[in-house]
Amino acid sequence: MSSAPSTRGPVVSLVGHSVELVDHTLLSADLFGRMISAERKRSDRSGKGFVLMLVDGGMLLADEKIALDVARALLSCVRDTDVAGWHAHHQAIGVIFTEIVTDSAEETLHLLRNRIQKALLESLTPHQIAQLGVSFHYYPEDSGSPENGQKNMSVMYPDVKHKQERRKIWYSLKRAIDIAGSLIALTMAAPLFLLTAVAIKLTSPGPVFFRQVRIGRYGAPFTFLKFRSMHVNCDSTIHKQYMRQLIAGRAERMHSGDTKEGVYKLTNDPRITRIGSLIRRTSMDELPQFINVLKGDMSMVGPRPALPYEVEAYDQWHRNRILEVKPGITGLWQVSGRSRVKFDDMVRLDLRYARACSLWLDIKILTLTPLAVVLGEGAY
């Protein structure tokens, strides 16, 4: 950390659920949530991480004297640049340790944990400490990772959680449309399902469906379904290398027969079968994704579902594309140039959709999708 915290105990007075101090302020829950969001966005721009520490006391912190003692202990460990406040409806107190510059997040967390534990031991009884839950969250390392999922949302992304709570009716309506739309699509496309399955079986050995782990909303993994368009047991190295170059902005456009400009996608992939090339160009390989929509892993409209090794190569701001909304079969990227669009521009389209998603926008995208499929723009 860049500077040592003051060892001088702060002067604290607890008034209701606010804390007034001579040189520090314990913010309200709403304001502290906004500070977490602001610090996360600052970290995305600067590349400097931060640590969010939460001391969860539940009803224990309803006791004014104990809350005062906990606040005094925590605030004795903070620097002038750190931020402290109430979290989770005054059942927890949090501290944002800003601009952590270190090569080891584990080392930083170890130092902070020891410092906080020592301060609490000086202010509380062992019985009181046993009732407290102390957790540390390092950003960006632990945000967006599959194992954290929904739990990390309420901690590092209070703005997103608040937005979703305000739009519960919209998300319920979107889910109803997904269920109805996927059922209709699966029923109407049944003949195409059968024809495609037969064609795959007759032209190459192996299963009809291709199953793959993809990353969904909140970074949660799910099993993604497509009609198999590649030979069985293919090496993914060629695709992995190209995606890393694409995400880093170093990929070159690949030659495309229908445009002189080329596309940002492997167009002469040796892994693809003869029938696979056809079903990719016509987007028929995407039909099984309606099963993912029916299961709730995906939506009719949303960002393209990411591969785990893609997410590993993301810049921090890229990760926001898999945060607020479920991945979709179609989206702004698919109807706005598809593989002719650079990766950063694709992410910006996904973020624009997450900010402006509405029933009207979904209908507009769904209406434009058949034309994009017929034209086959960027489909390989």
N, C-alpha and C positions, 0 to 999 in steps of 0.2 A: 504494500500500500504506500501511497505517496507521502503520507505524514502520519505521525503518531497521534492518537487521540489525547485530549487533555485528561489528566488524572484528577483534576479538581472536580468535586461533586457539584452538579448544577443545583441552583436554587429553584425548587419546583413548588407550585401550588396547584392543587387539583380542584377545579370548579366544575361540578357536574361531570360532563364527559370531555371537558377541555382542560388542557394543562398549560399554565402560563409560567414561563421561565425567564431568567435574566438574560441568558445568552443562547437559548434554544427554544424551539416551539414544537409541541406535539400536535400535529395537524389533525383536523377532523377526518373521518373515514372517507368522505367524498373527495376532499382535497388531496388526501394521501393517495387515493386511487388514481387521481389525475397526474400526480407526481410520478407514480410508477410508469404510467403510459408515456409521459414526457421523457423520462430517463431511458426507457426502452428505445424510443425513437432517436434520442441523442446518441445512444450507444450504436445504433444501426449506422448512423452517419460517421461517427468518429472511430469506430472499431474498438473503443475501450469498453470493457465489460463493467458490470456492477454486481453487487451482492445484495439480495433482498433477504433480510432476516425477519422471521415472524415468531413472536412469543405468544402462543395460544393458551389462554388461561380459562376460557369459558366463563362460567359464573363466578370464578374466583376473582376476576378483575372487576366484578360488580361491587366488591368491597373497596370503598374509597381509599382506605389506608394502604391496602395491599397494592392497588393500582398505582398509588403514589410511589410506593417503594420500588415497584417494578420499573416505572418510568424513570425514577431517579437513577437506578442501576444501569439501565440501558443508555440513558443520555450521558452518563459519565464515560461512555466508551466511544462516543461519536466525535467526528471532526467537524469543523465549521462548515464543510461542504456536504456533509451527510444530512439526510432528511429522516425525521421520525414522525410517526403518526398512528392513529387508530386504524385498525383493519378489521373487516368482517363484523360490522355492527357492534363495535366496542367489546368484542370478546377476545381480541388479540391486539397486540401492539407491534408495529413493524418499524424497521430501520432500513433505509436505502444507503448502502455504503457505495458512494459514487466513484466513477473513474478508477477502477481497480486495474493497475498496471502490473502484471505479473506473468511469468511463464507457466505458473502452476496454479490452477484454480483450487486444487485440493490443498495446497500449502496455505493459500489465503483463507480458505474455509476453516482449516485446522487452527490457525492463529486467532481468527475471530471467535470460533467456538470456545477456545480456552479463555479468551478475554471476557466474553459474556458470562460464561459459567462462574468465573471468579467474582465478577461484579454482583451477580445474583446471590452467590453464597454470602457475600458481605451484607446483603440487605434483607434476605428472606430466611425463613427456617427450612430445614431439610424437608419437612412435610409439605410446605408450600411449594418448594421447588419441584417436588415429585408430581405435583398437579399441573405443572406447566409443560407445554410441548414446544420445544424450540426447534425450528427448521431453517435451513439455509438454502437459498436458490441462486445459482450463479447464472447470469445472463451474459453471453448468448449460449453457452454450452448446453444447458439443460432445457432450453426452450425449443418447442417444436419437435422434440424427440418422441418416437412412438411410445416409449414406456411411460411417459408422463401423461399424455393424452389430456382428457378432460380436467384432471386434477390440476395440471399446470395452467390451464386456462384461467381459473378463478384467481390465481396468484399473480402471474406475470401479465395477464391480459384483462384487467378489470374493465377496460373500455369496451373490448369485444363482448365480454359477458354481459355488460350493461346494455349494449346495443341489441343483443339477442333477446334479452328479457323484455325490452321495449317492443320487439317485433315478433313476439310469440305467435300472434295471429297470422302474420305473413308466413312464418316457417311452417305452421300447421297447414295452411293453404297450399304451400309449395309441396309439402309431403303428400297431401291428398291428390294433387295433380300428378305427382310422380307415380303414385300407385295406379291411378286410373290410366295414365298414359302408357305405362309399361305393360299393363294387362292388355290394353287395346293393341299395342304394337306387337306383343308376343302372339296374340291371336291372329292378327292380320298377316304377320310374317311367317306363320307356321309353314306354308308351302316353300318359302325361300329357305327356311331352316333345313327342311328335308333335302332340298336340292343341293344346297351347299354342303351339307354333311356327306351326302353320297359322292359328290365331286371330290371332296377331300380324301375320302376313303379309297376311291378308285385311282387317284393319281399319286398318292404317297403313303407309305406305311406310317402308322402312329395313330394317336387319338384324334378325335374330331375337334375337341376343345383345347385351347391353350390356356393354362392357368398360371398366373404370375402374381407375386406379391407387389402391391402398389401402396402408396401412401395417401391416405384420405384426410378428412378434416381433423384438425388438432394434431396431425402427424400420426394418426392411428393406422396401422397396416390392415389391409384386407386382401382377400383373394379375388383377383381381377380375371374376368372371363372374356375370351375372344375365340372366334373360329381360328384354328391353327392355319397359319399361312407360311410357316417355315418348316424346314426339315427337323426331325426329332434330335434332341441332344446337341443343339448348336452351341457354339462358343459365343458368348455375348461380348467378348473383348472388343471387337471392331465397333460395336454400337456404343459401348461404354467410353471408349476413347473419343469417338466423335461427339458424344454428348458433353463430355468434359470440356472439349474445345469450344462447343457451341455455347455452353453456359459462361465460359470465360471470355466470350466474344472473339475467339480466334478461328472459328470454323469458317471454311470457304463454302460458297454456294456450290451445290452439286448439279451436274448437268441434268437438264430435264427436257424431254422431247416436246413438251407443249409450251415452253417459254424459253426465250434467249437468256433471261436473267438467272435461271436456275433456282433451286430451292435449298433451304437449310434442313436437309434430311438425306439419309443414305438412299440413293436411287438405284444403285446397282449392287444391292445386297445379295451376296452369293447364298445366303441362308434361305432365301425365299423360294418356294416351290412354284411350278408353272401356274397352278390354279391359285396359289397364294397371291401372285402378282395381280390377277384379275379381281379377286375379292377385296384386296386392299384398295385398288383404284376405284372400285365402286362402293367402298365402305361397308360391304356386306360382312366383313370380318368383325365389325362393331356390334352386330345384332345381339349377341349373347349378353352384352352389357345391360340390356333391359332387365335381365335377371338380377344383376347387381343393384339396379334401381329399385326393383321390387323388394329386395332384401333390406334396402336402406343404406347400403354402402355408398351409393352414388345417387345423383339426381339427374333429371332430364337435361338440365342446363347448369353449367358450372365449369371450373377450370379443368384442364386435361389432367387425369390422375398421374402422379409422378412415380418414377421408379426409385427405390431406396438409394441406388448409387448416384442418381441425379441429385437427390436432396443433400447427399454428403458433399456435393460440389457447389451447392448454392452459396451465394453471398447471403448475409443475414437478411437483407430486405427481400430477397427472393422467397424466403420461407413464408412470408405473409400470404402468398398465393394459396397455401394449403391450410389457412388458418380459419377463416370466417365461414366459408361455405363448403358444401360437399363437392367433390369432383363431379363433372358431368359428362354425358355422352357428347353434347355439343356445347358451344359457348361463343363468346365474342371472338376468340382466336380462330375458331373453325369457320366463322362467316366473315372474317376480316383478312383473308389472305393465307391463312393456315401456315404451311411450311415456308411460305415466302416471307414471313415476318421473323425478324431476329428474336432471339430468346428474351432479351430485356424488354422488347416491345410486347412480346407475348405476356410476360409477367405484368406489365403495366395494364394490358387489357383485362387480365384476371383481377387485378386490384380495382380497376374501374368498375368491373361488374360487382365485386363484393361491396363497394361503396354505394352503388346505385341500383342494386338488384330490386326488382319489382315485378308484379304480375305482367305489366305491359312490356317490360324489357324481355322477360322470358318468352312471351308470345311472339315478340318481334324476332328473337333469335331462332325460335322453333320454326317460324314462317320462312326465314331466310335459309335454313339448313338444307331443305330439299334441293334448292337451286345450287348450293355449294357442292352437294353430293353429285348432282347431275353433271356439273361442270368439271368435277374431279380436281378442283384447284388444290395443289399441294398434297394430294393423296398418293402415298407410296407405301 
